[in-house]
Amino acid sequence: MNNSDWVEEFPAMISVCDTNGIILAMNKREALFFNDQGGKDLIGTSLFDCHKENSVRIIKKLMKTKKTRIYTAEENGKKELIIQGPWYKEDICCGLVEIAIEIEGEIPHLVR
């Protein structure tokens, strides 16, 4: 097993882009969600082409500031937890990872 094999089957949509917004990778669930737009053929294209202007502005700001953004969203009656954050190689920010996982009901908040 390759160290990154788990990503392909993880039960969330995962995508990775570089600092120019070029899609470098997407797992099976992400590719299936974007099947009508090309699925895995989107790798190598700009994610800015398929986002609204406000989203592009937010993504560029996240990459510039190297901040993580976490929020919930609802689409077609399904709620998701979205995590967007920088990824690094040898302490250099190389782009952004987005993880979107479907949630059912309320998200518990635990104090530990």
C-alpha positions in Angstrom: 0.0 0.0 0.0 1.2 3.5 -0.9 1.2 6.0 1.9 -1.4 8.1 0.0 -3.7 5.3 -1.1 -6.1 6.0 1.8 -7.0 9.4 0.2 -8.6 7.8 -2.9 -11.2 5.9 -0.8 -11.6 8.4 2.1 -15.4 9.2 2.5 -15.0 12.9 1.7 -14.2 14.9 -1.4 -10.6 15.9 -1.4 -8.8 18.1 -3.9 -5.4 19.7 -4.0 -4.2 22.7 -6.0 -0.9 24.6 -6.4 -0.4 28.3 -5.6 -1.6 29.2 -9.1 -4.9 27.4 -8.6 -4.0 24.5 -10.9 -5.7 21.2 -9.7 -3.0 18.7 -8.9 -5.1 15.9 -7.5 -8.6 14.8 -6.5 -9.8 11.6 -4.9 -12.5 9.3 -6.3 -15.4 11.0 -4.5 -14.3 14.5 -5.8 -13.9 13.2 -9.3 -17.4 11.5 -9.2 -19.0 14.8 -7.9 -17.4 16.7 -10.8 -18.0 13.9 -13.4 -20.2 16.2 -15.5 -17.4 18.8 -15.8 -14.7 16.2 -16.6 -13.9 14.4 -13.3 -10.3 13.4 -13.1 -9.7 15.2 -16.5 -9.9 18.5 -14.4 -6.5 17.7 -13.0 -4.1 20.2 -14.7 -6.8 22.8 -15.1 -7.5 26.0 -13.1 -10.0 25.7 -10.3 -10.6 29.4 -10.7 -12.4 28.6 -14.0 -15.2 26.8 -12.1 -15.6 29.2 -9.1 -17.5 32.5 -8.8 -15.5 35.7 -8.4 -16.0 35.9 -4.6 -14.8 32.3 -4.1 -11.7 33.0 -6.2 -11.0 36.1 -4.1 -11.3 34.0 -0.9 -9.1 31.1 -2.2 -6.4 33.5 -3.3 -6.5 35.2 0.1 -6.2 31.9 1.9 -3.1 31.0 -0.2 -1.6 34.4 0.4 -2.2 34.4 4.2 -1.6 30.6 4.6 -4.7 30.5 6.7 -7.2 27.7 7.2 -10.9 28.2 6.6 -13.6 25.9 8.1 -17.3 26.3 7.5 -20.5 24.4 6.8 -22.4 24.6 3.5 -25.7 23.2 2.2 -26.4 22.2 -1.4 -29.3 20.1 -2.7 -30.5 19.5 0.9 -27.1 18.0 1.9 -24.9 19.6 4.5 -21.2 19.5 4.4 -18.2 20.5 6.5 -15.7 22.3 4.4 -12.0 22.6 5.4 -9.6 24.6 3.2 -6.0 24.9 4.2 -2.5 25.3 2.9 -0.3 22.3 2.2 3.5 22.5 2.5 6.6 20.8 1.2 9.8 21.5 3.1 8.1 24.4 5.0 7.1 26.1 1.7 3.4 26.7 1.0 2.7 24.9 -2.2 -1.1 25.4 -2.5 -4.4 24.5 -1.0 -6.2 21.4 0.1 -10.0 21.3 0.3 -11.9 18.5 2.1 -15.7 18.4 2.0 -17.4 15.8 4.1 -21.2 15.3 4.3 -22.7 15.7 7.7 -26.0 14.5 9.0 -27.7 16.2 11.9 -25.8 18.6 14.2 -22.1 18.5 14.7 -21.3 17.9 18.4 -19.0 20.3 20.1 -16.9 18.6 22.8 -14.8 20.3 25.4 -11.8 18.2 26.2 
